[in-house]
Each structure stands twice: as C-alpha cells, then as structure tokens.
Amino acid sequence: MMALNRHRLKHLAGKGVMGAKTTQRLLAHTDQLLSVLLIGNNLMNVIIPVLTTSIALHAFGNHSAVLSITTGIVAFLIIVFAEITPKIVGAAYPEKIALPASLVIKPLITLARPLVWFVNMLANSILFVLHINTKSGRDLRMSNDELRSVVLESSSFMPSKHRSILLNLFDLESISVDDVMIPRRRIEALDFDAPFDQLVQQLETCYHNKLVVYQGDIDRVLGMLHVRKTLAALHNQEFEREKLRELLTEPYFVPSGTPVFQQLQFFQENRHRMALVVNEYGEVQGLVTPEDIIEELIGEFTTTLPRTASGAAGGWNAQGECIVAGSIPLRELNRRLGLRLPLDGPKTLNGLILELLEAIPEGDVSLVVGDTRMEVMQIDNQAIRTVKLFRPTRLDAAHAVAARQHAR
C-alpha cells in the first residue's frame, strides 16, 4: 500500500474505482495504518511458531531435535510465504493488492482502535522524547525535476510531440524575453523621415501586419502602425505623411530580462500583440510577440520571410553544411538544426563567436564550439554577417540510423 503512486490513486478515486477512496483515507492516517499492519503481522509471526511448535512436541515428543527442526522449518516458511513473496507481489502490483485490501483493513482499524490508540501513544511519546517531528516530512508535492523525470519516463504512453511540449514548458521558467525576441537588427521597421514614396513601397511589400515606426533612429520609436488599415486609407483617400502619424498607436515597451511567462500574461491582460524590449538605457534590443513565446513550446509554425531569412530554415544540405546569419538567436538555431550550442551567455551566434574570439575577425576564421564546427564567411559593420556550420558527427550518425529505419 505504501508503494502506491499518490497521484495515480487520486485519479482512480476521482473515477470512482472501488477501494480507491478508502485507500486514500487510510494513507491519510499513516500512523494508524502502520500500527494495525505491524500489530497483525507480528501477532501472526508469534502465534504461528508457538502453535506449530506445540503441535510438533505433542506429536513427536519433547526432544531438542524436534524443537530445532520445527523452528527452522517454520522460520523458513514465514520468511518465504509471509514476508518476501507478499512484499514482492505487493510492490509489483500495488493497486491490485492495496485497493481490495483496504476494504478489509478499514474495519480492522475500527475494531482495534483502543489497541492502536495505546500503541500510537507510546510511539509518539518516544518520538517526542527523541525530538523527532514526523509532520514536517509529509510534503508530497513534486518538484520540477521530479515532474520532468515523470514526463521523460512516459514515452510508452505519451506521444513524443506532447512530451516535447511539456519539457519545453518546464524550460520556460528560466527563459526571459531576451531569449525569444527578434534581435534589433532583424526588426522590420518603418523610418518616418524616409521619402514618402519609399514609405508607401515598404508598406505594400512588408511581411507583417504591424510595423514599428521610428524617426531617424530605431531608439526613437513613434508608435506601432497597423499595415492593413494604413493600406486601406492609402487607397481610399488622399494620403499624407501627417495622416500616417495619426494612424500610429502607442508602443508597448518591456524591460530586458522579463520572464516569458510574465510577458505572456501581460500580452493577455493588455491585449497587445507586439512589444519592444528595451535595456536600462531605453535602447531597443529587440521585438517579441506571443507567437515567439508559443514557438518555444510547440516549435516553429510561422513561415514569414524575416523569420526564415536566417538561413537555417532549409536545414543541412547533402554535404552536411548550413549557412546561417550571424544575427540568428542561438535558441532558434539549436531548435532548427538540433545543435547544443550554449545558451547561458550571448543570445545570438554573432555574440557567441565574438565572445569566444574576444576580437572581431578580420577574415575567414574557423572554430569549434562544443561538437559543432563553424566558419565565419562574411563580416559587415563590425559584426559577423554569415556563418557556415558543419553538422556534428552525432547528427550524422543519427541521420544514418533514421535512413536505415526508413529503408526498412
């Protein structure tokens, strides 16, 4: 009964399985349950040898050999059939044994209540003298690591996709908006001071329904522009630059380092679909949307060009190579290509390489990060623009195994 999974037992009790609620009530009073079980077990272990020895002496006479042989046989039978075998069966099938047994143990506890009260009083007195507090150890809540282990061990009855989502959910507790945001260099934004024809062209060819509008520098954000409403106004009436300003909505800023769970709640409460991440100096670091957070749970599901322009969308080519942008976030790169690049430092591939080299490379540079070999291909404006990645050996082996399984 002690080997029962309490969460599984609660589920069975909710479904109305016979004996489940009784077992729950018994386990809620462990002291009474253990008292009855131990008293009954010890009484049987004492009574059976005494009765057996008395019968043997009466049948074969009062000889020391008879007493020794009888004691040995009875002890062997008790150990095998009353101790080891029942406990192995109970541990292997706790539900099948405990639920029916609870229907028998419950009335026994009621009948033996005076004896149980006396025994528990003596036991609690001894524990009190020894300063042992048994109530402090009854916390049955599972930690995140224990829940993660339960999910990992559920591969036999839970689809891999569902298991992956649950594991990603645990990881979200340690992720901030900096890990999921679109970096500053990849934000599709509209410069309010640009020529009006250029503004109209960008509106007609943009890939998002909302754009960040700034004046001169992206740190000077004027507001957010709804592209569809703007295009409708553009075709239905005389459109001017000041009319564009009137269509702007208030920008929504969040501080760098905000946990993604908290940010997702902010999106729900304020009904925003886009937020600009700023540092302590008010400088724009990136842009985050609810979709960016959801993708951390269920994987990539958007197909817009700015999101896939990093080059990793196509995966590895036949030669085991992949060319990606230096500005691609490391979390996205790991997810798309199955890599194990470190996530406890810089957020982008460019930042990771610069941190390792401790300098801006002047030409093509090759380096190895963990089990991934990479080569810097292009450098632009003191930043790494493109990088060629080479598939790690472990991924080649996994790909070969998958190919053989597919061939079968």
Rosetta blueprint (number, residue, H / E / L):
1 M L
2 M L
3 A L
4 L L
5 N L
6 R H
7 H H
8 R H
9 L H
10 K H
11 H H
12 L H
13 A H
14 G H
15 K L
16 G L
17 V L
18 M L
19 G L
20 A H
21 K H
22 T H
23 T H
24 Q H
25 R H
26 L H
27 L H
28 A H
29 H L
30 T H
31 D H
32 Q H
33 L H
34 L H
35 S H
36 V H
37 L H
38 L H
39 I H
40 G H
41 N H
42 N H
43 L H
44 M H
45 N H
46 V H
47 I H
48 I H
49 P H
50 V H
51 L H
52 T H
53 T H
54 S H
55 I H
56 A H
57 L H
58 H H
59 A H
60 F H
61 G L
62 N L
63 H L
64 S H
65 A H
66 V H
67 L H
68 S H
69 I H
70 T H
71 T H
72 G H
73 I H
74 V H
75 A H
76 F H
77 L H
78 I H
79 I H
80 V H
81 F H
82 A H
83 E H
84 I H
85 T H
86 P H
87 K H
88 I H
89 V H
90 G H
91 A H
92 A H
93 Y L
94 P H
95 E H
96 K H
97 I H
98 A H
99 L H
100 P H
101 A H
102 S H
103 L H
104 V H
105 I H
106 K H
107 P H
108 L H
109 I H
110 T H
111 L H
112 A L
113 R H
114 P H
115 L H
116 V H
117 W H
118 F H
119 V H
120 N H
121 M H
122 L H
123 A H
124 N H
125 S H
126 I H
127 L H
128 F H
129 V H
130 L L
131 H L
132 I L
133 N L
134 T L
135 K H
136 S H
137 G H
138 R L
139 D L
140 L L
141 R L
142 M L
143 S L
144 N H
145 D H
146 E H
147 L H
148 R H
149 S H
150 V H
151 V H
152 L H
153 E L
154 S L
155 S L
156 S L
157 F L
158 M L
159 P L
160 S H
161 K H
162 H H
163 R H
164 S H
165 I H
166 L H
167 L H
168 N H
169 L H
170 F H
171 D H
172 L H
173 E H
174 S H
175 I L
176 S E
177 V H
178 D H
179 D H
180 V H
181 M L
182 I E
183 P E
184 R H
185 R H
186 R H
187 I L
188 E L
189 A E
190 L E
191 D E
192 F L
193 D L
194 A L
195 P L
196 F H
197 D H
198 Q H
199 L H
200 V H
201 Q H
202 Q H
203 L H
204 E H
205 T H
206 C L
207 Y L
208 H L
209 N L
210 K E
211 L E
212 V E
213 V E
214 Y E
215 Q L
216 G L
217 D L
218 I L
219 D L
220 R L
221 V E
222 L E
223 G E
224 M E
225 L E
226 H E
227 V H
228 R H
229 K H
230 T H
231 L H
232 A H
233 A H
234 L H
235 H H
236 N H
237 Q L
238 E L
239 F L
240 E L
241 R H
242 E H
243 K H
244 L H
245 R H
246 E H
247 L L
248 L L
249 T E
250 E L
251 P L
252 Y L
253 F E
254 V E
255 P E
256 S L
257 G L
258 T L
259 P E
260 V H
261 F H
262 Q H
263 Q H
264 L H
265 Q H
266 F H
267 F H
268 Q H
269 E H
270 N H
271 R L
272 H L
273 R L
274 M L
275 A E
276 L E
277 V E
278 V E
279 N L
280 E L
281 Y L
282 G L
283 E L
284 V E
285 Q E
286 G E
287 L E
288 V E
289 T L
290 P H
291 E H
292 D H
293 I H
294 I H
295 E H
296 E H
297 L H
298 I H
299 G L
300 E L
301 F L
302 T L
303 T L
304 T L
305 L H
306 P H
307 R H
308 T H
309 A L
310 S L
311 G L
312 A L
313 A L
314 G L
315 G L
316 W L
317 N L
318 A L
319 Q L
320 G L
321 E E
322 C E
323 I E
324 V E
325 A E
326 G L
327 S L
328 I L
329 P E
330 L H
331 R H
332 E H
333 L H
334 N H
335 R H
336 R H
337 L H
338 G L
339 L L
340 R L
341 L L
342 P L
343 L L
344 D L
345 G L
346 P L
347 K L
348 T E
349 L H
350 N H
351 G H
352 L H
353 I H
354 L H
355 E H
356 L H
357 L H
358 E L
359 A L
360 I L
361 P L
362 E L
363 G L
364 D L
365 V E
366 S E
367 L E
368 V E
369 V E
370 G L
371 D L
372 T E
373 R E
374 M E
375 E E
376 V E
377 M E
378 Q E
379 I E
380 D E
381 N L
382 Q L
383 A E
384 I E
385 R E
386 T E
387 V E
388 K E
389 L E
390 F E
391 R L
392 P L
393 T H
394 R H
395 L H
396 D H
397 A H
398 A H
399 H H
400 A H
401 V H
402 A H
403 A H
404 R H
405 Q H
406 H H
407 A H
408 R L
